[in-house]
Amino acid sequence: MTDKYAVIGNPVEHSKSPEIHAAFARQTRQDISYERVLAPIDTEDGFSKTVDRLIAQGYKGANVTVPFKYSAFLKTSKRDTPRAEFARAINTLSFCNGEISGDNTDGVGLVTDISKNLGFDIKGKKVLLVGAGGAAFGVLGPLREQSPMQLIISNRTFAKAEEAAKILAPLAKLRADDTEVLAKCFEELNGCSFDLVINATSSSLNDELPAIPDSVFAPGALAYDMMYGRETPFMKFARTHGAQVADGLGMLVEQAAEAFFIWRGVRPDTAPVIAQLRSA
């Protein structure tokens, strides 16, 4: 019997998740279906009712995209990993025996893409995470676990960056390393340089550039934009100032692979799927 999965969002018609999971299923010979599900945003319980409907229809799980990741966090009765608690957002739901459990695979997707696909070792490096919204919160824990020398969280609104830094405090007590975690506003970045600069803001959606100085790119730095599908203003800015650039397509596929592993217990090969999406 075919097991049913879906991605829930609004909007959701642009999502590449069905193509990705279909490719994983063919590769690993898993009998699944996967579809896009539009949840209403004009009612307070639109997301919750959508999840309940999928469960009633026999779905085994679902991915969650904007703007429902925090709603998914509140909907779950169980969080599968500490990274989901750190993120305070869920992008992978599992339905089993009447229980809704959740995880966040965004951070592991980002780290896997950077370290495995791009060959960049985060350990001991100076890292700048630009943004302190949901996308940034989703990757904080896994980034910190890579033991960078320094992890700076910068945001236009300093209070949000400070909140993100405080979330990492419990994790720091669990790790025997000297990673420095600080919050800074954009103005404080003048004269600072980093080996890895990650754009986790929504600026690229609007063809805008976060107000970071050009000094943030150390020689040979990697500039990573979580957006994908085109060269963003952030990527152009970084390239102009000598950085290597990458978009978030690999992260998209890697986070999907982690969700697939959670659901099916098998880990797909992501390289051919990334190549397939790039060629398309």
N, C-alpha and C positions, 0 to 999 in steps of 0.2 A: 504494500500500500504506500502510495506517495505521501511523504511528509511535507506539510505546508509551512512556509515561512513568508515573511513580508518585510518591507521597510515602511515605516510610518512617518509621515512628515506633512508639512504644508508651507510651501509647495513641495511636491514630490515627483512631478513628471520628469524632472531633469536627472533624477538619480540614476547612476550607473550600477547600483548594487544588484539589480536583477541580472545584468549581463555578467557581472563578476561572479556571482554565486552559481549561475548556470555553467560558467566555465569551470569553476571548482568542482561542481557535481559531475560533469563529464569526465574530468581528469581523474577523480577519485571513485567514479562509478557509484555515486550516491543517488538514491531515488528521491529527489526533492523537487518541489516547485517553489517559486519565489516571485512575489509580485509587489507592485507599488500600491500603497493604501493612503489615501488622502483623509486626514483627520480634520474635523472642523476646528476653527480657532475663534469662532464667534460665540461659543458657549464655554463655561468654566470647566465642565466635565467632558468636553468633546473627546479629548485624548483617552481618558479613562474608559469611556463607553466604547471607544473603538477597540481598545485592548480586550475588554470583556467580550465584545462581539467575535473577535478573532479566536479567543479561547473557546467560546461556545461552538464555533465552526470547526474546531479540531486542530487549529494551528499549533505548532510545536514551539515557535519562538518568533521574535521580530527584532529587526534593527530599528533604531529611533534616530531621526535626524531633526534639524531645526524645525520649529522652535520648542520641541517637546522633551528634550533630554532631562531637564529638571523635573518635569511632570512625571517622567518615567522613574526618576529617582524616588519620588514620593509614592509612586504606585507599587513599587517592589516591596515584598515582605521579607526579602533576603538579599543581601549584597554579597556576591561571590568572592570578591577580593578586596583588600585594603585600597587598591587604586580607585575603585568605585566610590569608596567613602571619601577619599581625598578630593576626587573630582566633583562630588556632589551632583553628578550627572550620570545618566545611564544611556548607553547607545546599543546595548544588546540585552534583550529579554529572553528568558527561557520559561516555558510553561510546562509544569510537570506536577501531577498529583494534586492539582488545585492550588499550587503555590506559584507565585510569580517571583523569579529571582532575576537579578540583573548584574551587569558588569559594564565596565567602560574600557573599550579596546583602543581608543584613540591614541593614548600615550604610547602603548606598546607598538602600535602601527607606525607612529612617528619615529620612535627610537630604532625600530627594525629597519625602516627605510634608510635612515641616516647612516646607521652603523653597518648594515649588511649590503644594501643595494648601492649606496654611495661610498662605502668604504671609509667613513669618517668616524674615528674613535673619540667619543665624547669624554672619556675619562681624562681628568687632569686639564681639561680645556676651560677657557673662559667663555661662558654662554650668556647671551642676552635673549630673553624671551620678551617680545614686544606685544603688549596686550595683557589684560587681566579679566577678560570676559569668560564665557563658557568654554571656548576653544582652548584658552590658556589653562584654565583649571583642569581640563581633561588630560593634559600632558604633564602637569607639574610633578606628580609622584614618579612616573617612569623616568623623566629627565633627571630628577634628583638621585634616583637609584643608580645612575651611570657614574656617579662620583666625579662630576666636573670640579675643577678647581674653584670656580666661581659661577654662581647662577644669579643673574640680575634680572629682576622682573620690573619692567618699565611700562608705565601707562600714563595717558594724558591726565587721568584723575589719580593722584597719588594714593588716595585712601584705598582704592581697589587693588593697586599693586601691593600695598602694605598688607591688606587682608590675605592676598595670595601667598605672600611670604610667610605669614603666620601659620597658614595651613600646613606648611612643610615642617614646622617645629617638631611635631611628634615623630616624624620620619627621621629627623636629624639625630634623635636620641637612640635610634635603632641601628645607626650606621657608624662604624668606626673610621671615619674619614674627616678631612678638614675642609669640606666644601663650605664656601662662604655663600650665604643666601641673603640678598639684600633687595629692597624695593627702592626704585628711583623714579623720579619724574623725568620726562624727556630732556628738560633743560640741564639736568645733572649729568647727562651722558656726554657732554662736551669734553673732549680730550680723552675719553675712555675708548678702548678698542677691545674687540672680542673675536675669538676664533670661529664661533658659531652664532649667527643672528637668525632668530626664528620670528617670522611675522605671524602672530596669532590674532591680529586685529581683523575687523571686517572692512578695512580701508580698500582692499583690492576689489571687493564687490562693487565699489563705487568708482573704480579707477582713480583712487586717491592714494597718497603716500603718507604713512605715519610720520609725524614731525620729529624724526630722529636725525642727528647730525651725521655727516659723512665720515666722521672720525671713528664710528663704531666698527668699521670693517678693518680688522688687522690684516697684514699681508697674508694672502692665501686663504682668507676666511671663506667659510661656506655661508651663503645667505639662502635661507629656506622659507618659502612662502607656502602656507597651508592651502592656499587656493591652487587650483589646477586648471589646465586646459588652454592657457595662454600665458604670454609673458606679461606680468603685472608691472605697475609702476615701481613697486618695491624691488622687483627683480632687475628692472632696467637701471634703477638708481644704484643698486649694489654692483651690478656689472660695470657700470661707469666708473665706480671707485675701486675696481680691481678684485672684486670678490667672485668666487664661483657661485653659480645660482642653481636652484632646484625648486620645482613646484611640488605640490602635495599629492600628485597622482599616485606615487608609490605608497604614501601614507594611507590613502584611500583603500588601495588593494590589500595592504598589510593588515589594516584594522579589520577588514572583511575576512581575511584569512584566519585571524584570531577568533572572530565570532564563529566562523565555520567550524573551527576546531572545538570550541566550547559546545556547539550543538551536536557535531557528528563524531568527535573523537579522532578525526584524521586531519593532518595538516597538509594543505595543498601546496603545490609549487607555484609561487607567485610570479616568478620571472616571466614565463610565457604570457601570463594574463596582463601584466604591465605592458609588455611589448605589443600585445594585441590592442590594448586601449590607445597606446601611443600612435600606432599605425592608423587607427581609426580617426 
